[in-house]
Amino acid sequence: MILALKLGVIAIYVAALAGAAGLLPAGIGAAAQALALGILFLHVLELLFAFQHVRRYRGPLAMSVLLTILFGVLHWKPLAAARPAQ
């Protein structure tokens, strides 16, 4: 389920880039860009509120921050639900 949602978010980002490159009709491209910017903005806000969970990522913190900005709750919620390492 999470993978399908992540693929949906990626599709929105790809549509926004295609719209910016002029590969989509103006109205659709503009809507995709507005949606992608809104999603990115909300994910940056999520990063501020869920940073304690973002830090639990086993890889580099910078990668976890990037994944949170791209995918938001789809990235940090599984980290929050995981049992902390003991």
MMTF fields as JSON, N, C-alpha, C and O atoms, coordinates in Angstrom:
{
  "mmtfVersion": "1.0.0",
  "mmtfProducer": "UNKNOWN",
  "numBonds": 343,
  "numAtoms": 344,
  "numGroups": 86,
  "numChains": 1,
  "numModels": 1,
  "chainsPerModel": [1],
  "groupsPerChain": [86],
  "chainIdList": ["A"],
  "bondAtomList": [4, 2, 8, 6, 12, 10, 16, 14, 20, 18, 24, 22, 28, 26, 32, 30, 36, 34, 40, 38, 44, 42, 48, 46, 52, 50, 56, 54, 60, 58, 64, 62, 68, 66, 72, 70, 76, 74, 80, 78, 84, 82, 88, 86, 92, 90, 96, 94, 100, 98, 104, 102, 108, 106, 112, 110, 116, 114, 120, 118, 124, 122, 128, 126, 132, 130, 136, 134, 140, 138, 144, 142, 148, 146, 152, 150, 156, 154, 160, 158, 164, 162, 168, 166, 172, 170, 176, 174, 180, 178, 184, 182, 188, 186, 192, 190, 196, 194, 200, 198, 204, 202, 208, 206, 212, 210, 216, 214, 220, 218, 224, 222, 228, 226, 232, 230, 236, 234, 240, 238, 244, 242, 248, 246, 252, 250, 256, 254, 260, 258, 264, 262, 268, 266, 272, 270, 276, 274, 280, 278, 284, 282, 288, 286, 292, 290, 296, 294, 300, 298, 304, 302, 308, 306, 312, 310, 316, 314, 320, 318, 324, 322, 328, 326, 332, 330, 336, 334, 340, 338],
  "bondOrderList": [1, 1, 1, 1, 1, 1, 1, 1, 1, 1, 1, 1, 1, 1, 1, 1, 1, 1, 1, 1, 1, 1, 1, 1, 1, 1, 1, 1, 1, 1, 1, 1, 1, 1, 1, 1, 1, 1, 1, 1, 1, 1, 1, 1, 1, 1, 1, 1, 1, 1, 1, 1, 1, 1, 1, 1, 1, 1, 1, 1, 1, 1, 1, 1, 1, 1, 1, 1, 1, 1, 1, 1, 1, 1, 1, 1, 1, 1, 1, 1, 1, 1, 1, 1, 1],
  "groupList": [{"groupName": "MET", "atomNameList": ["N", "CA", "C", "O"], "elementList": ["N", "C", "C", "O"], "formalChargeList": [0, 0, 0, 0], "bondAtomList": [1, 0, 2, 1, 3, 2], "bondOrderList": [1, 1, 2], "singleLetterCode": "M", "chemCompType": "L-PEPTIDE LINKING"}, {"groupName": "ILE", "atomNameList": ["N", "CA", "C", "O"], "elementList": ["N", "C", "C", "O"], "formalChargeList": [0, 0, 0, 0], "bondAtomList": [1, 0, 2, 1, 3, 2], "bondOrderList": [1, 1, 2], "singleLetterCode": "I", "chemCompType": "L-PEPTIDE LINKING"}, {"groupName": "LEU", "atomNameList": ["N", "CA", "C", "O"], "elementList": ["N", "C", "C", "O"], "formalChargeList": [0, 0, 0, 0], "bondAtomList": [1, 0, 2, 1, 3, 2], "bondOrderList": [1, 1, 2], "singleLetterCode": "L", "chemCompType": "L-PEPTIDE LINKING"}, {"groupName": "ALA", "atomNameList": ["N", "CA", "C", "O"], "elementList": ["N", "C", "C", "O"], "formalChargeList": [0, 0, 0, 0], "bondAtomList": [1, 0, 2, 1, 3, 2], "bondOrderList": [1, 1, 2], "singleLetterCode": "A", "chemCompType": "L-PEPTIDE LINKING"}, {"groupName": "LYS", "atomNameList": ["N", "CA", "C", "O"], "elementList": ["N", "C", "C", "O"], "formalChargeList": [0, 0, 0, 0], "bondAtomList": [1, 0, 2, 1, 3, 2], "bondOrderList": [1, 1, 2], "singleLetterCode": "K", "chemCompType": "L-PEPTIDE LINKING"}, {"groupName": "GLY", "atomNameList": ["N", "CA", "C", "O"], "elementList": ["N", "C", "C", "O"], "formalChargeList": [0, 0, 0, 0], "bondAtomList": [1, 0, 2, 1, 3, 2], "bondOrderList": [1, 1, 2], "singleLetterCode": "G", "chemCompType": "PEPTIDE LINKING"}, {"groupName": "VAL", "atomNameList": ["N", "CA", "C", "O"], "elementList": ["N", "C", "C", "O"], "formalChargeList": [0, 0, 0, 0], "bondAtomList": [1, 0, 2, 1, 3, 2], "bondOrderList": [1, 1, 2], "singleLetterCode": "V", "chemCompType": "L-PEPTIDE LINKING"}, {"groupName": "TYR", "atomNameList": ["N", "CA", "C", "O"], "elementList": ["N", "C", "C", "O"], "formalChargeList": [0, 0, 0, 0], "bondAtomList": [1, 0, 2, 1, 3, 2], "bondOrderList": [1, 1, 2], "singleLetterCode": "Y", "chemCompType": "L-PEPTIDE LINKING"}, {"groupName": "PRO", "atomNameList": ["N", "CA", "C", "O"], "elementList": ["N", "C", "C", "O"], "formalChargeList": [0, 0, 0, 0], "bondAtomList": [1, 0, 2, 1, 3, 2], "bondOrderList": [1, 1, 2], "singleLetterCode": "P", "chemCompType": "L-PEPTIDE LINKING"}, {"groupName": "GLN", "atomNameList": ["N", "CA", "C", "O"], "elementList": ["N", "C", "C", "O"], "formalChargeList": [0, 0, 0, 0], "bondAtomList": [1, 0, 2, 1, 3, 2], "bondOrderList": [1, 1, 2], "singleLetterCode": "Q", "chemCompType": "L-PEPTIDE LINKING"}, {"groupName": "PHE", "atomNameList": ["N", "CA", "C", "O"], "elementList": ["N", "C", "C", "O"], "formalChargeList": [0, 0, 0, 0], "bondAtomList": [1, 0, 2, 1, 3, 2], "bondOrderList": [1, 1, 2], "singleLetterCode": "F", "chemCompType": "L-PEPTIDE LINKING"}, {"groupName": "HIS", "atomNameList": ["N", "CA", "C", "O"], "elementList": ["N", "C", "C", "O"], "formalChargeList": [0, 0, 0, 0], "bondAtomList": [1, 0, 2, 1, 3, 2], "bondOrderList": [1, 1, 2], "singleLetterCode": "H", "chemCompType": "L-PEPTIDE LINKING"}, {"groupName": "GLU", "atomNameList": ["N", "CA", "C", "O"], "elementList": ["N", "C", "C", "O"], "formalChargeList": [0, 0, 0, 0], "bondAtomList": [1, 0, 2, 1, 3, 2], "bondOrderList": [1, 1, 2], "singleLetterCode": "E", "chemCompType": "L-PEPTIDE LINKING"}, {"groupName": "ARG", "atomNameList": ["N", "CA", "C", "O"], "elementList": ["N", "C", "C", "O"], "formalChargeList": [0, 0, 0, 0], "bondAtomList": [1, 0, 2, 1, 3, 2], "bondOrderList": [1, 1, 2], "singleLetterCode": "R", "chemCompType": "L-PEPTIDE LINKING"}, {"groupName": "SER", "atomNameList": ["N", "CA", "C", "O"], "elementList": ["N", "C", "C", "O"], "formalChargeList": [0, 0, 0, 0], "bondAtomList": [1, 0, 2, 1, 3, 2], "bondOrderList": [1, 1, 2], "singleLetterCode": "S", "chemCompType": "L-PEPTIDE LINKING"}, {"groupName": "THR", "atomNameList": ["N", "CA", "C", "O"], "elementList": ["N", "C", "C", "O"], "formalChargeList": [0, 0, 0, 0], "bondAtomList": [1, 0, 2, 1, 3, 2], "bondOrderList": [1, 1, 2], "singleLetterCode": "T", "chemCompType": "L-PEPTIDE LINKING"}, {"groupName": "TRP", "atomNameList": ["N", "CA", "C", "O"], "elementList": ["N", "C", "C", "O"], "formalChargeList": [0, 0, 0, 0], "bondAtomList": [1, 0, 2, 1, 3, 2], "bondOrderList": [1, 1, 2], "singleLetterCode": "W", "chemCompType": "L-PEPTIDE LINKING"}],
  "groupTypeList": [0, 1, 2, 3, 2, 4, 2, 5, 6, 1, 3, 1, 7, 6, 3, 3, 2, 3, 5, 3, 3, 5, 2, 2, 8, 3, 5, 1, 5, 3, 3, 3, 9, 3, 2, 3, 2, 5, 1, 2, 10, 2, 11, 6, 2, 12, 2, 2, 10, 3, 10, 9, 11, 6, 13, 13, 7, 13, 5, 8, 2, 3, 0, 14, 6, 2, 2, 15, 1, 2, 10, 5, 6, 2, 11, 16, 4, 8, 2, 3, 3, 3, 13, 8, 3, 9],
  "groupIdList": [1, 2, 3, 4, 5, 6, 7, 8, 9, 10, 11, 12, 13, 14, 15, 16, 17, 18, 19, 20, 21, 22, 23, 24, 25, 26, 27, 28, 29, 30, 31, 32, 33, 34, 35, 36, 37, 38, 39, 40, 41, 42, 43, 44, 45, 46, 47, 48, 49, 50, 51, 52, 53, 54, 55, 56, 57, 58, 59, 60, 61, 62, 63, 64, 65, 66, 67, 68, 69, 70, 71, 72, 73, 74, 75, 76, 77, 78, 79, 80, 81, 82, 83, 84, 85, 86],
  "secStructList": [7, 2, 2, 2, 2, 2, 2, 2, 2, 2, 2, 2, 2, 2, 2, 2, 2, 2, 2, 2, 6, 6, 7, 1, 7, 2, 2, 2, 2, 2, 2, 2, 2, 2, 2, 2, 2, 2, 2, 2, 2, 2, 2, 2, 2, 2, 2, 2, 2, 1, 2, 2, 2, 2, 6, 6, 7, 1, 1, 7, 2, 2, 2, 2, 2, 2, 2, 2, 2, 2, 2, 6, 2, 2, 2, 2, 2, 2, 2, 2, 2, 1, 7, 7, 7, 7],
  "xCoordList": [0.829, 0.0, 0.868, 0.627, 1.881, 2.755, 3.495, 3.666, 3.937, 4.636, 3.739, 4.191, 2.487, 1.555, 1.359, 1.294, 1.267, 1.107, 2.363, 2.276, 3.539, 4.792, 4.88, 5.321, 4.462, 4.466, 3.496, 3.765, 2.383, 1.45, 2.059, 1.87, 2.783, 3.454, 4.514, 4.641, 5.271, 6.276, 5.611, 6.142, 4.462, 3.738, 3.344, 3.395, 2.958, 2.615, 3.847, 3.772, 4.987, 6.219, 6.642, 7.083, 6.507, 6.858, 5.926, 6.379, 4.649, 3.701, 4.034, 3.921, 4.442, 4.818, 6.048, 6.105, 7.026, 8.222, 7.874, 8.385, 7.009, 6.581, 5.833, 6.0, 5.015, 4.311, 5.27, 5.091, 6.292, 7.286, 8.088, 8.532, 8.272, 9.012, 8.126, 8.608, 6.842, 5.932, 5.416, 4.919, 5.53, 5.093, 3.625, 3.099, 2.967, 1.553, 0.804, 1.403, -0.503, -1.288, -1.148, -0.973, -1.227, -0.941, -1.756, -1.199, -3.028, -3.87, -3.496, -3.436, -3.246, -2.88, -1.491, -1.274, -0.568, 0.787, 0.805, 1.501, 0.035, -0.029, -0.656, -0.201, -1.693, -2.334, -1.382, -1.321, -0.64, 0.317, 1.424, 1.85, 1.883, 2.924, 2.415, 3.115, 1.202, 0.628, 0.441, 0.724, -0.034, -0.21, 1.124, 1.235, 2.129, 3.45, 4.055, 4.637, 3.924, 4.453, 3.713, 4.324, 2.411, 1.632, 2.061, 2.206, 2.264, 2.717, 4.085, 4.303, 5.004, 6.347, 6.285, 6.989, 5.449, 5.312, 4.795, 5.317, 3.772, 3.229, 4.251, 4.313, 5.04, 6.05, 7.174, 7.738, 7.495, 8.486, 7.923, 8.65, 6.637, 6.016, 6.015, 6.271, 5.731, 5.776, 7.157, 7.292, 8.171, 9.548, 9.784, 10.433, 9.266, 9.447, 8.76, 9.283, 7.592, 6.823, 7.174, 6.907, 7.758, 8.041, 9.548, 9.961, 10.353, 11.804, 12.319, 13.288, 11.693, 12.158, 12.014, 12.8, 11.041, 10.868, 11.798, 12.329, 11.987, 12.871, 14.288, 15.001, 14.691, 16.041, 16.244, 17.385, 15.178, 15.281, 15.698, 15.951, 15.772, 16.175, 17.586, 18.455, 17.815, 19.106, 20.2, 21.384, 19.831, 20.808, 21.172, 20.873, 21.812, 22.199, 20.974, 19.927, 21.134, 20.043, 19.614, 18.423, 20.572, 20.235, 19.312, 18.408, 19.528, 18.667, 17.268, 16.278, 17.18, 15.881, 15.123, 13.91, 15.825, 15.2, 14.681, 13.555, 15.494, 15.072, 13.854, 12.907, 13.878, 12.745, 11.482, 10.38, 11.63, 10.477, 9.929, 8.713, 10.806, 10.347, 9.631, 8.654, 10.1, 9.46, 8.178, 7.184, 8.196, 7.084, 6.314, 5.25, 6.805, 6.094, 5.812, 6.707, 4.567, 4.142, 4.43, 4.594, 4.492, 4.786, 6.204, 6.492, 7.083, 8.438, 8.555, 9.068, 8.083, 8.386, 7.43, 7.809, 6.215, 5.263, 5.749, 5.649, 6.274, 6.835, 8.01, 8.216, 8.771, 9.88, 9.32, 9.875, 8.236, 7.622, 7.006, 6.994, 6.49, 5.822, 6.808, 6.464, 8.03, 9.032, 9.493, 9.542, 9.823, 10.34, 11.737, 12.53, 12.049, 13.397, 14.438, 14.18, 15.618, 16.728, 17.158, 17.218, 17.456, 17.855, 19.258, 19.747],
  "yCoordList": [-1.198, 0.0, 1.255, 2.186, 1.273, 2.45, 2.629, 3.754, 1.527, 1.617, 2.231, 3.068, 1.828, 2.382, 3.883, 4.648, 4.301, 5.725, 6.511, 7.621, 5.923, 6.581, 6.722, 7.754, 5.691, 5.772, 6.855, 7.526, 7.026, 8.099, 9.477, 10.371, 9.644, 10.923, 11.176, 12.293, 10.145, 10.293, 10.678, 11.505, 10.091, 10.427, 11.904, 12.548, 12.431, 13.861, 14.71, 15.695, 14.328, 15.081, 15.007, 16.005, 13.826, 13.669, 14.513, 15.147, 14.533, 15.354, 16.836, 17.595, 17.248, 18.65, 19.003, 20.076, 18.112, 18.362, 18.373, 19.2, 17.459, 17.429, 18.715, 19.25, 19.204, 20.462, 21.635, 22.526, 21.633, 22.708, 22.672, 23.711, 21.476, 21.334, 21.585, 21.542, 21.845, 22.123, 20.879, 20.959, 19.733, 18.481, 18.16, 17.188, 18.955, 18.775, 20.043, 21.116, 19.933, 21.15, 22.11, 21.687, 23.386, 24.421, 24.247, 24.343, 23.999, 23.871, 22.678, 22.776, 21.556, 20.347, 20.504, 20.13, 21.052, 21.268, 22.206, 21.958, 23.286, 24.239, 23.607, 23.845, 22.806, 22.136, 21.139, 21.047, 20.392, 19.427, 20.137, 19.663, 21.261, 22.022, 22.58, 22.524, 23.115, 23.647, 22.543, 22.743, 21.38, 20.256, 19.788, 19.536, 19.67, 19.229, 20.225, 19.82, 21.513, 22.519, 22.486, 22.642, 22.284, 22.168, 20.961, 21.049, 19.834, 18.626, 18.847, 18.493, 19.429, 19.688, 20.619, 20.401, 21.647, 22.58, 21.868, 22.068, 21.041, 20.3, 19.324, 19.133, 18.717, 17.776, 18.473, 17.905, 19.694, 20.464, 20.772, 20.71, 21.101, 21.32, 20.028, 20.053, 18.911, 17.617, 17.356, 16.851, 17.702, 17.497, 18.207, 17.659, 19.41, 20.169, 19.489, 19.495, 18.908, 18.318, 16.856, 16.359, 16.174, 14.748, 14.458, 13.325, 15.456, 15.278, 14.188, 13.507, 14.007, 12.963, 11.587, 10.689, 11.404, 10.133, 10.049, 8.983, 11.164, 11.215, 10.81, 10.181, 11.163, 10.839, 9.35, 8.906, 8.565, 7.131, 6.328, 5.128, 6.958, 6.292, 5.723, 6.385, 4.515, 3.854, 4.419, 4.235, 5.094, 5.672, 7.091, 7.513, 7.813, 9.203, 10.092, 9.941, 11.003, 11.917, 12.735, 12.986, 13.151, 13.947, 13.164, 13.744, 11.87, 11.053, 10.954, 11.009, 10.809, 10.741, 12.059, 12.058, 13.164, 14.478, 14.579, 15.025, 14.168, 14.218, 13.329, 13.737, 12.125, 11.213, 11.77, 11.574, 12.453, 13.065, 14.217, 14.375, 15.013, 16.116, 15.576, 16.169, 14.471, 13.891, 13.131, 13.26, 12.33, 11.423, 11.708, 11.124, 12.57, 12.948, 11.781, 11.005, 11.664, 10.649, 9.236, 8.318, 9.054, 7.733, 7.282, 6.085, 8.23, 7.88, 7.78, 6.789, 8.803, 8.834, 8.017, 7.61, 7.764, 7.003, 5.581, 5.133, 4.85, 3.525, 3.612, 2.699, 4.682, 4.864, 5.079, 4.574, 5.818, 6.078, 4.823, 4.637, 3.954, 2.738, 1.632, 0.721, 1.715, 0.676, 0.761, 1.833, -0.396, -0.424, 0.179, -0.1, 0.997, 1.579, 0.503, -0.468, 0.691, -0.245, -0.194, 0.875, -1.358, -1.391, -1.862, -1.947],
  "zCoordList": [0.0, 0.0, 0.0, -0.769, 0.869, 0.93, -0.384, -0.854, -0.982, -2.266, -3.334, -4.116, -3.374, -4.361, -4.142, -5.104, -2.894, -2.608, -2.98, -3.505, -2.704, -3.088, -4.609, -5.115, -5.33, -6.791, -7.274, -8.271, -6.581, -6.922, -6.725, -7.549, -5.638, -5.384, -6.449, -6.949, -6.793, -7.845, -9.16, -9.902, -9.456, -10.687, -10.703, -11.751, -9.569, -9.491, -9.771, -10.505, -9.184, -9.421, -10.889, -11.46, -11.497, -12.914, -13.777, -14.73, -13.465, -14.218, -14.075, -15.038, -12.884, -12.677, -13.505, -14.107, -13.54, -14.351, -15.839, -16.594, -16.255, -17.656, -18.013, -19.109, -17.092, -17.326, -17.424, -18.254, -16.572, -16.605, -17.905, -18.394, -18.459, -19.714, -20.931, -22.063, -20.712, -21.81, -22.511, -23.635, -21.857, -22.467, -22.201, -22.742, -21.384, -21.074, -21.461, -21.531, -21.713, -21.956, -20.775, -19.632, -21.064, -20.059, -18.781, -17.687, -18.889, -17.698, -16.844, -15.618, -17.488, -16.757, -16.137, -14.985, -16.896, -16.388, -15.193, -14.209, -15.284, -14.177, -12.939, -11.82, -13.137, -12.001, -11.354, -10.128, -12.165, -11.629, -10.852, -9.799, -11.368, -10.683, -9.357, -8.346, -9.362, -8.128, -7.093, -5.912, -7.531, -6.624, -6.06, -4.86, -6.91, -6.456, -5.468, -4.462, -5.741, -4.814, -3.481, -2.425, -3.529, -2.293, -1.473, -0.254, -2.147, -1.46, -0.833, 0.326, -1.59, -1.048, 0.163, 1.149, 0.094, 1.208, 2.453, 3.55, 2.283, 3.423, 3.997, 5.212, 3.143, 3.621, 4.386, 5.321, 3.989, 4.757, 6.147, 7.138, 6.221, 7.532, 8.351, 9.555, 7.701, 8.393, 8.969, 10.084, 8.208, 8.661, 9.987, 10.878, 10.122, 11.358, 12.544, 13.658, 12.3, 13.394, 13.675, 14.769, 12.717, 12.89, 12.899, 12.649, 13.18, 13.088, 14.015, 13.679, 15.175, 16.094, 15.459, 15.761, 14.599, 13.889, 12.682, 12.372, 12.015, 10.85, 11.254, 10.472, 12.45, 12.94, 13.16, 13.284, 13.211, 13.478, 12.245, 12.352, 11.102, 9.872, 10.043, 10.609, 9.564, 9.749, 8.853, 9.138, 7.793, 6.877, 7.299, 8.416, 6.405, 6.698, 6.964, 6.334, 7.897, 8.237, 7.021, 6.832, 6.2, 5.017, 4.082, 3.48, 3.956, 3.102, 3.693, 2.963, 5.006, 5.654, 5.495, 5.286, 5.592, 5.386, 3.953, 3.73, 2.987, 1.584, 1.346, 0.673, 1.891, 1.719, 2.379, 1.866, 3.497, 4.156, 3.319, 3.204, 2.739, 1.894, 0.663, 0.206, 0.13, -1.052, -0.731, -1.446, 0.35, 0.617, 1.9, 2.106, 2.756, 3.97, 4.889, 5.226, 5.29, 6.255, 5.754, 6.558, 4.454, 3.905, 4.266, 4.273, 4.564, 4.987, 6.503, 7.023, 7.216, 8.652, 9.51, 10.608, 9.058, 9.88, 10.165, 11.307, 9.17, 9.504, 10.477, 11.277, 10.42, 11.366, 12.778, 13.754, 12.877, 14.175, 14.754, 15.971, 13.883, 14.358, 14.736, 15.488, 14.214, 14.492, 15.948, 16.551, 16.477, 17.843, 17.845, 16.945, 18.837, 18.903, 19.172, 19.883, 18.591, 18.81, 20.266, 20.874, 20.816, 22.232, 22.405, 23.531]
}
